[in-house]
Amino acid sequence: MNKSIAFKRLYKDYTSKFIKNIFFATILSVVVALSTSATAWLLDPAIEKIFLKKSQTLIFIIPIAIIIAFSAKGISLYFAKLIMINVSEEVKKMLQIDMLKSFIKADTEIIENKHSGKSISNINFDVDQITKMLAEAYLTIFKDGLTLIGLLGVMFFQNWKLSLIAIIMIPLASIIAKILGKRMSKVSTEAQERSGDLNRYLIDLFKNHKIIKIFQREKFENNRSEKFVNNLKEKNAKIAAVYIRSTPVMEILTGVMIAVLIFYSGKLIIGGELAINKFFSFLAAMMLAYQPVKTLAKVNIAINQGLAAAERIIPVIDLKNEINMNDKSENISVSKGNIMFKNINFAYQSNKEKQVLNNISVEFKGGEMTALVGLSGSGKSTLLNLIPRIYAPRSGSIELDNQDISRINLNSLRKEISIVDQNTTLFDDTVFNNIIYAKPDAAADEVYEAAESAMCNDFINNLDKGFDTLIGENGVKLSGGEKQRLSIARAFLKKSSIILLDEATSSLDSETEEKIQKALDQLTQNKTTVVIAHRLSTILNSYKIHVVDKGKIIDSGKHEELILKSSVYKNFYDRQVKKN
């Protein structure tokens, strides 16, 4: 995406919605330009009528007119800036909302392939660049552009010869602005990347704080933190350096031009070709004109920063999902709950050459429990995540009661599925809100009942505020087993027809596991259940057990059959018997 396309998208999707506000700010900019030009023009009659001709009437009128001009300029500029600040903040809000919506609806695989620190940098750093462009650059173009035109009018009105000399500075300033703008675009992108690196590091730092303590890596992390902060500092310093680079050049040019003009105008005054009052009016206009020239030379830098940020943001908003929601498709109809995998192949987008699942064809019988057993990394969890379409297979099809799940309404499919994962995810909210998240319209009694079924009440009642206790980031105030029981409570509350259990009791002690296993037996009764378990004792009574190895199902059957025919399964079982 180039800057031209990014600019068009920003206008079409965002700023065009505030065109009336922008138009009003432009009108106020015209007032600013006219009042500034009027100030310079008023010096002509002020010097001629008051100082030379000593007019008693104009000695009151002209100062009042100057006060009015400055007041009009100040008030108009205030409201113009206020309008553009509000517009830019509204656009900022819309951009951030659209980006967050894009992240929320994005395929899980897209989110997993991009570190959250980079995304946070997009939302904060990049959007701020666009906000700055809208709040400052747009208003500057109109305000200072129109002011410059008005002042040039005054200058040419007073003396066209001097004006021609003075305007030489404008193309020189434009060349400087163009050169610095290109440089700023590059440096701004580098700064965004360093900002993303720092955000990524901060997330890892907070997430792994306990590990840092255990392995005594404080000194190492201190050095790393300094490195990330220093890298960002250097890029921000570069941005500031590029931004002010035009200042010395413009000041030198201004000094040279004023010197030349004073020399030439002195010649004209001595020769009687220029009146002293017209010279001072011209000089005032010229001095006032150089300020917008210098400002306009810098505004191109802000525009390049903003458009470079837009180039990075728009693709995020335009993320295309591989998994279609199929909103207009028919809802799924679940009767028996049979799940059929037909010739499924899968590889992650980040490593397409490595097949995770290879030509898998398997049936999970409705209303029964089916188990998956295999070494870590064999593909069990990936296979499980294909059922609610967290991932989509590269080829093959998955059917639920003879309905291809890739063609039916995705919301209706996921409504029928609950998952209890080994990596329990909780929100920094109350216990109650974490459970009801599974079914927002549930009554309070349903939440309490689900918690009781999941054996949560014994630890919830011991919390300071019971169900109203805030559990911290990802449930940091709870033990692993307590967090997992809350996850199980969600599944109870949802009351779906398909239950997916991925190491659902892995974080529980033996006593708690026994209680939870009874609860899970109740949860999965007469429901299609697919379970991954590290303890074979929990799946011995499964309708069927599938042994997964290197992305393939190498053996299937009941426990007794597999003990006899599957060396891999027998090896699993023997190791666990010896442990016990």
Buried (B, 14 or more C-beta within 10 A) or exposed (E): EEBEEBBEBBEEBBBEBBEEBBEBBBEBBBBBBBBBBBBBBBBBBBBBBBEEEEBEEBEEBBEEBBEEBBEBBEBBBEBBBEBBBBBBEBBBEBBBEBBEEBBEEBBEBBBEEBBBBBBBBBBBBBBBBBBBBBBBBBBBBBBBBBBBEBBBBBBBBBBEEBBEBBBEBBEBBBEBBEBBBBBBBEBBBBBBBBBBBBBBBBBBBEEBEEEBEEEEBEEEBEEBBEEBEEBBEEBBEBBEEBBEBBEEBBEEBBEEBBEBBEEBBEEBBEEEEBBEBBBBBBBBBBEBBBBBBBBBBBBBBBBBBBBBBBBBBBBBBEBEEEBEEBEEBEBBEBEEBBBBBBEBBBBBEEEEEEBBBBBBEBBBBBBBBBBBBBEEEBBBBBBBBBBBBBBBBBEBBBBBBEBEBBEBBBEBBBBBBBBBBBEBEBBBBBBBBBBBBBBEEBEEEBBBBBBBBBBBBEBBEEBEEEBEBBBEEBBEBBBBBBBBBBBBBBBBBBBBBBBBBBBBBBBBEEEBBEBBBEBBEEBBEEBBBBBBBEBBEBBBEBEBBBBBBBBBBBBBBEBEBBEEEBEBBEEBBEEEEEEE
